[in-house]
Amino acid sequence: MHRIWIVWCGLMLAFLGAPAQEKPLAFKGAHLIPIAGAEIDNGLLVVHQGKIVYAGPYQKKSVPKTAEVINAKGKVIMPGLVDTHSHIGGVSGGDRSAPINPDARAMDSINVRSAGFQKAQAGGVTTANILPGSGHLMSGQTIYLKLRDGGVLEDLIIRLEDGSIAGGMKMANGTNSRRNPPFPGTRAKSAALIREQFVKAREYQKKLAAAKNDPAKAPARDLKMEALVELMERKRVVHHHTHRHDDIITVLRIAEEFNLEVVLHHVSEGWKVADEIAAAGASCSMILVDSPGGKLEARDLSFKTGAVLEKAGVLTAFHTDDGITDSRLFFRMAGLSVRYGMSRKAALEALTIAGAKMIHLDDRVGTLEKGKDADFLVMSGDPLSVYSMVEQTYIEGVKVFDITDPKDRLYAVGGYGASHDQVWNHVHDIGEEEGH
């Protein structure tokens, strides 16, 4: 048993201490879609130690002498996808005891070993906003993750420069939150309950300011109020589930009253109030499904919404709401939107940099640019073609999905075992060695 512990510690130290992606990788000859600029035939992508070193036209001088050169002719390389709204990992938030739960954290309820993470990798998702469900006016704090391979959530967490964990807040209105007491029964009461809590948070904020960092004068710590103050100080983004045009306007009205930065999610009727959304400076995270199904307030969903929002000047991204839309079908959003009038440029941005901007990670992900994280996809063909597939997914220069690997292919195409929880290999291998 002692020997097992020593081996395990040695492996862990090696794993934690080793620099990411020690050897440079150079992908030559691919069609590059950098998102940050024009598409490039016969391109070159060089990545090293988790970062992009070069992304542009092929030139021999830009290939490091020590690089592993990969012939990617005939392939398409683009940034990893940013999913602004996902529920992979079996995430949950607030419970049925209260409609408003700003203290609940998604990070405390995610099964990081869920196969949903590998399926998302197979679909090209490299960064995701994991949210609790929408059955509450406020379901709790979301978390932004890199879909790295890992055994615990901390392996996937994105930390900001100050060391804090990146994430927003999930809110909802419309049909979802209209239930029996203690939930509101009407749209008006839904808005009233939210406003009531933000007014209380303002008072808490004033008391904190008056105390001037003197613990003796400060109010008793209140996790709910702390989270709401973060929203009013724009330290967190509100990710707001909303469908109907009148519900969308209610969100904008409350956001203005309490100085909230809001991303409108789903926006089935966003096309009806696109100018109002643009005037408010809000952004939209859309979902397009083949049939809205089961939700009356989504009956006027339109595949033209992306085009209408683009024309109005609204920053627009797509999301999967996985499992509403499987992460492996994420590209379908862009293809359908282009078919109904959205530009190719805006549709590809909606899969990548637009979402990165909404979660304030656009300085790290969303484009192929020097200095950004080496999160990218190698594809068999054009991303808007139904015949194209993700062949490889890289996160920070590390390959996390390869369709030629039978274990990865299982997550891509399905079959027995495709939904089983992962086993973290370091621990698993040691156990097998010892006959466990």
N, C-alpha and C positions, 0 to 999 in steps of 0.2 A: 504493500500500500504506500509505504514511504517512497519507493522508487517511482510509482505512478505520479505522486505529488511533485517530485523533482523534475520529471520529464514534462509534466503539464506546465510548471512554472517556467521551464526553459523555453518551451514553445511559445508561451504567452509573451515572454520578454522579447523573443525574436520577432514575434508578430507585431508587437507594439513599437519596437525600436527601429524596425526596418523602414527606410525611406520609401515612400510610395513610388512605384514605377521607376526603378533605378536606371534602366536602359532606355534611351530615347527610341520612340517609334515614329517611323516616317511612312505615311500612306501616300503613294504616288499614283497619278494617273486617273484618279476618281473625278467624277463631276461633283464639285463642292457647292453646297448651298450654305454660305456663311450666315445668312439672314442680315448681317450687318452691311452687306453690300451686294453687288451683282453676283449672279451665279457664275461659276468658273469651270470651264472644260479643262481637262488635263491639269487638275489641281494637285496641290501638295498640302498635307496636314502633318505637322511635326508636333509631337507632345513629349514632355519630359517631366518627371517628378510631379505628375498630377496636373500640370498646366499646359496650355497651348503655347508653343514656341513660335510657330509659323502657320499661317493659313492663307494660301494665295495660289497664284499660278506656279506650275512646276518650274523649279530652277535648281540645278544640281548643287549650287553653292549653299543652298539653304538646308541641305541634308547633312546632319552631323556625321562625322566619320565613324563614330561609335554606334550609330543608329541601326536598329533592325528595320530594314526596308521591306515594306509590304506592297506588292503590286496590286493596286485596287482598280485597275482599268476595267471599265464596264460597270463599276459600282457607283452609288451615290452616297456621299457623306454629308451629314447635316447635324446641327446641335441636338442634344438629347431633349426630349419633350418635357415640358413643365405642365403638370396637371394641377390646376388651381383648386380642384374640389374632388377629393377621393375619400372613400371609407374603407380602404383595404386594412387588413389587420384586425377586423372585428371590433373596431373602435366604438365606444359609447361615451356619452357625456352625462348631462343632468338626468335625474330620475323623475318619477311621476309625483313626487312630493311637492314640487314647485315648478312654475313655468319659467322662472328666471334663475339661471345657475352660472353666474360668471366665474365662480371659484372652481368649478369642475374643469379638469385638465384632460384633454384627449390623451396626452402622453402616459397617463396612469391607467389606460385601458386598451393598449395596443398589443396584440400578439405579433411580435416582430418576426416570429418564425412561420407565420401564415404563408401558404403558397401564393397568396395574392401578390406578395412582393415580387416573386419570381415571374409571375404572369405579367405584371406591370413592366418589368425589365424586358420581357419578350415583346411587349408592345412598344418599346422605345422610351418609356417614361423613366427619367433619371432624377427628377425633383418633383415632389408632391406635397400639396397642402392636405394634411389628413384632418378631417373635421368630424366632430360628433354629429349625430343625426339632427333632423330638422323638426322634431316633434315638440320643440319648446320655443318660446320667444327668444330665449338665449340658452343655448345648449352647453356652452363652455368654450374653453380656450383651445384653439387649433394648434397644430405643430407642423412646421416645415421640415421635411426630411429629404436627405439624399438616399436613394434606394440602393445603397451599398449592400454587399453581403455582410451579415453580422448576426451574432447570437443574442445580443441585447439591444434595446432601443438606443442606448448611448452610442452605439456604432454608427447609427444613421442620423443622429441629431445634427442640425445645422446651428452653429453658434455664431453670434454676432461679435463684432470687435470688442465689445465690453464684456464678453463672456456669457451673456444672457442667451437663452434658448429662443430661436426664431419661431414666431407663431402669431396668429391673429385671434379673432373671436367670432364664433358662429352665432348668428341670429336668424330669425325666421318670422314671417308673417303669413297672412292668408289662411288657407284651410288647415294647414298642419298644426298650428298652435290653438285652433278653436276646438276645445274639448270641454268636458265637464269640469266643474270646480275641483282643484284650485286654479284650473286653467281658464282663460277668458272665453266667453261664449260668442263674442262678436269682434269684428275688426276694430271698432272704436275702443272697446275695452282693452284689446291687445295693445294698441298705441298708448292708452292711458297708463297701463301698468309699466310699460317701458319708460315713459316719461317720468313717472313717479320715482323709479329707481335712479334715474340719472339726476333728478333734482336732489335726492338724498346724497348721491355721490358728490355733487357740487358742494354741499355743506361739509362733507368729510374733507374734500379738497381744501376748502377755506380754513378749516381747523388745522390741517397739516401745515398750511402756509403760515398761519398765525403762530404756530409752535416754533417755527424757525429751527428745526432739528433739535429742539429741547424735548427729550423723552418725557419729562415730567409734565409738560404742557400738551403733549400730543394726545389725540383720542386713542382709545383702545384699538389695537390692530383688527381690521375687518377685511378678510380676504376678498369678499364680494365687492366692497367699495374700492379696494385697491385696484382690482381689475377694471372697474368702470372708470376710475380716474385715468388709468393708462389709455383707455379709449378716447377720453376727452382731451388728453394731452397728445394724442396721435402717436403714442408709442406702440399701439397695436392697430391693425386694420380690422374693420368690421367686414366679415364675409356674410352677406345677407341673402338668404333664400327668399325669393319673391317671384311671383308669376304674373299676376294681373296688373294691368296698367295703373289702377288706382292704388294697389298695394305698393307698386314701385314709387309712386309719388309720395306716399306716406313715409317710406324709408328716406327719401330725399329731404322731406320736411323735417323729420326728426334729426337727420344728420346735420342739417344746417343749424338747428336749434342748439345742438350740443357739440358742435365742432368735430364731428366724426369723419374719419376717412373711410369711405364705404366702397366695397366692390359688390355690385348687384349680381347675384347668382341665379342662373336659369333664364330669367327674363323672357318667358314665353311670349309676353305681349310687349316686349321692349320696342318693337317696331312701331307701336302706337304712340310712344312717348320719347322717341329718340332725341328730339331737339331739347326736351326738358332734361334728359339725362346728360346731354352734352353741356347744357348751360350750367348744370350743377357741378360739373367737373368730376362726375362719378365715372367709374369704369364698369365693364360688364364681363362676366364669365358665363358663357353660354353652354347649353347642352342641346344637341340636336339628336333626336331619336326617331326611329322609323314610325313609331306610333306613340303618342303621348300616353294613352291608356290609363284609365282608372282615376284621373284627376281632372275634374270638370274645369278648374281654373286654368288648365293648360290646353284647353280645346282650341284656342286660337294661335297655338304655336305655329310659326312660319319658318320655312327654310330660307326665306329672304331676310331674316332678321340680321344676319351678319352683314349683308350688303347695305341694309338700311342704316345700321349703326356706323359702319365705315363711312358712308356718305355724310353722316351727321358729325363725324370727327370724334367718335367715342372710342377710347382704348378698349379693345375687345379681345378676349381670349376664349378658348374652348376648355371644357372640362369633361370628365367621364362620369362623375358621381358614382364611380364603381362601387357596387355592382349594378347600378341602373344601366350603364353602358360598360361593357367589359373593357379594361385598359388595353387589351390587344386590338381593339377596334377604334382606337383614338383617332387615327388618321381619317376615318370616315367623316368626322365632323368637318374637316377642311375640304374634303372632296365634295360633300353635299353643298357646302356654302358657296364654293366656287361655281358649282353648277347653277346655283340660284342667284348669281350676280356679284358675289364678293370677289375682289381681286386676288390673284394667286399670291401676291406679295403679302397682303393683309392676312390671308388664310394661313400661310406658313408662319407669319409672325404670331398669329393667335395660338399656335401650337408651342411656341418657344418664348421669344423675348417679351411679348405682351404679358403673358402670365408671370414671367420673371419680374417685370416692373410692378405688377400688382402685389407681389409679396416682398418687394424691395430687395431682390437678389439679382437684379439685372447687371450689377457690377461683377458678378461671378459666373452667371449662367445665361443661357438663352441665345448666344451667338458664338460663332467660331472666330475669336479674336485673340491676338497675342495677350497673354497674361491672365486670361480667363481659365476657369476650371476645364479640364479636358474631359468634358461630358459630351459624347457624340455617338452617332449611329452610323453603321455601315449597312446600306440597303441594296436590294437587288435591282431596284429601278426607281422611277420617279415616285416621290412620296404621295402624290395625289392619284396614282393609278391603283385600282383595285387589285391588280396583279402583282404589285410590289410587296415585298416583305422585309421586315427587319432581320438581318442576318447576324449582326453583332451589336451589342450595346456596351459602351465603355463609360465608366464613371471615374473621374479623376485619373484617367489613363489606365485604369484597371478593367479588364474585360469581365463583365458580370453576366453576359449572355452570349452564347454562340450556338446558332441553330444546327451546326454540324455535330455538336455534343449531344448524344442521345438523352442525357438527363435534362438539358436545357430545352431540347426539342419537345420533350413531353409537356413542359409548361406552355410552349407555344401552340401546340396542336391538340393537347388534351389526351386523355386515356387513363388507365388505372394508375393511381398514385399521384395524379397531377394536382390534387387538392389536399394531399397530406402535408402536415406541418414539416418544415425542414428540420434536419438534424445538423447542429453546428459541427463541422468536420473535425476541428481540433479535439474536442471532447470525445466525439464518437470514435475516432480512430484509436485513441489511447485506450478506450474501453474495450475495443475489439482485440487490441494487442494483449490485454490482460485476461482475455477470455470472458469479459462481462457481456 
